[in-house]
C-alpha cells in the first residue's frame, strides 16, 4: 500500500477520515466510533444497501495490510473510486431531487433496523451515471429511543431549500449554492416566498415555522436553549412519518420555470440538416471507437445527443457539462430513463467551479477534477470567444488542456448562430477565423483530423497533444 494522502474534504468528522492511496480510496474508523460502526455492520444493513446500489461498496482491510501510520485506528475500510466527484451546485434540479429522495429512502430503511444518519449533508451523495449513491459510511449510527432528526436543518438547507427555490420561484439553485457551500438558509428563503406558497402546510411546517423558531433563537438565545432542553421525545412512528411526509412532498416537486430555453430546445431547433447531424454523430462514434476512453468529457453536452454517440462508439463513461438548466434537466432524465453511463452537470465555462471551502481545498475546482481521457466540445467555443469575449487562443488552450485527445468544433462567423450573437453588438473579433483557430490548436497539440460537417462551414478538428512537440 503506497503513501496515503488525506482527502481535503475529510476533516470534520472525528469518527474517521478518507484517504487516497494510489488508486485506492480508504476510510479510517477511529476508536471512538468502533462500537457504533460494529453495531451498524453487524445489523447486516451495510451489505444490503451495498447490494442494492444505495451505499458505496465497503470492505474491511486486513490489519496486516495497513500502512504503519494507521496502527492506532479501529478499522480500515476500502471503497471503490467514484468515476467523477460532483457537487450539489453542479447538479440539475432533477439530480438534486434524486439525491434528496435517495437520502430519505436510506433514512427510512435504516430506521427499521434501529439505525439513523447523524447528518444530512448533500455532499454525502455522489452519482455514478444518473444513479445516486451514499458515500459516508460513518454517518450511520445506532438509533436512540425518542430522538429527533438531528440533520433536519442541514437537509432543508442543502436539499429542500434549493429545490424550493426553483420549484416555487423558478430560480436555479446553482450559483447561490456555489457561493454558500452549506446551502440556502431557511431564514433567507422564507423572506422570498410569495403569499400563495405560504398557504401550503408543507411550506409552513418545513420553511416558515423553522424560520420563525430560528429567528426567535437569534433574538433570545438563552431562552431557546432552555426550551430545547425541555422538549418532549419523538416516537419512532412519528420520526418515520415525518420522513415519509417529506419524501412524498419532494417527490411531487418540479421546476416552476418549465418554459422553453434556447439551448434546452437546441436538439429540435439547431441549424444542421438531418444528414449533417448524422455525419456529426458518426464522427463522434468513430472518434470514441478509435480512442476507447474510459472517461470522456462533453463540453456543451446540451440534452446528450453526442454524449450518447460517444457511448455508442465505445466510451465507457461520459461527463457532460452545459450552462442551460433545462438542457441539463433533460439530459439527466434521459440518462436516468435509458440507464446510460452519462452524468450531465451544470457549468458556467467562463466561470468554472473553483477550489473552495476550508483552505480553498475542501471542494475541488472543475479543472482539478476534469481528468479525462478524451474531450468533445461541439458548437461550444464560440460561446466563450464571441459570447463572453474570451480570446480565441485562450479558449483553445483551455480546451486542449482538459484531455490529451479530443474533437473541437469551430463555428465560423458566417454561421447563422454566430450572426445572431453579433446582431445586437459590435463585431470586435477580427482574429476570430479558421486560420487563427488552427494555429491555436497547433501551438498546443498535433492537428490530426479535420472534417467540415455543415453547409455554413462548421468544422470538426481532432487534436492529439500526446505526440505534439
Phi, psi and omega in degrees: 000124184284178181302145182260139177242126180294130174296130187295341179266004185245080180219347186280331187270115179288352181281342181167168182225163179254136180232157170247134179223096186063237178271358184270146170247120186236144178233130175270147171244113184283163184302324181296339182255003185304307185299314180297316180298316182295321178296317179294312180300314185288346176288341182088355184290329181298310181297326179293315181293322178295315180298328180277356181078011181274332181239142178300145179303145181215120181232129178290134180270132178300138184303327180298340182259007180282148169294152184299329184287355181253021184295342185261008179262163184278317181217155172234123184248137174255134178244150170291153181279134175286135183303321179208123178280123178239166184235157184304329181282359174254354184275150171286171177305314185287333174290316178297320177297315179298320179294319179297314179295323178297316178300314181292321178299319178295317179301315182296319178293321181293319184300328178296340181250021179063038180226148177225174172261134184284341178214184183218045182287131176294338180287351176277359176247135173234172179240136167246104195062222180271004185263121178286148178217138180275135188243350186262090182303321187280000171284343180277128179212163180298144177288141176251123185307128176087358185285155173270168178287107184293332184264013186300312181299317179296320178300316180297315185287330185256343177240297190294308184299316176299324177293318181293329179304319180268326182291328181259316187259349181073021182253120178298147185276344199301307185290325178293314181296321180295325179277347180225086192297341178271004175107195183256114184300139180298322178302320181290315181297318182302325181288342185264344189289135177288162185302318184303317182290336181290345179278352179283133177298320180298315179295319180298313186284330185258343182236300188292314180294313175301323178296320179295317179295322179294321178295320177298320179296324178290323182284325182221075187298320183294317179296323180293322178296316179296320179294321179297323180294331184264003182299144178288163179281160180252129180289158178299320181297319179293321178300310181296318179297322178298315179296317181294318179298316180295319180297315181298323179292311181298323180299336181269352184287141174217159180297144176280332182271075184263007179289170182290148170235161184302311187271338174294335178257009188300324182299334181260346187238004183296166188271002178284147167283168179300320180295319180293317178296321178295320179294323179293316177297319179298319179299320180290320177300316182293322177298311180297323180294326182280330184266326184050056183289140174284333178216123182237137176259131176246102180274126186078046188289342183053230183269005169103011182303315185274339170296317178296319178300320178296319177296318179297328181282340178134000174294136181282323186209133181238131171250117181258151179224138177207155182272338185275121184299315182294324178297317180292321175305309183295321180297318180294315179298325177293313180298321180294314183294321184264002179053053182269151171278064189219123179242103177274139183224158178274138179209131166264100188295336177279350180212063185294159182305128179268172167292128182207181187090197183301129182056023182052038182220349185296318176242117186282146182287170182303309185298322181293332180266343186280062181262083187250162177274335183205159182225141163235134179226092189254129182049048188237315191299328182290338178291330175274312186290318180263313185289329184237010175060029176275129180307138183304319178302316180294322179299311181295316178305313182295315181298313182295332180289343187280338180201150184291333178225155179179177175235127177240130179268131175259129180250113185287166183297328182283355178293143185299327180294315178292323178299322177294322180295329182267355188298324185248023178210164180285141176280100180253030187237065182294337183264009179271093177206173186295322182296317179294323179295312179299318180298319180296321178294315184295337177286342183245336188203170173280135176270107190251001179190149181210127183217118175284129186234013175209160180295333181280353178101010174302136188226136175267125177249125177258127181242160176212107183271355181292330181253006181289147180248000000 
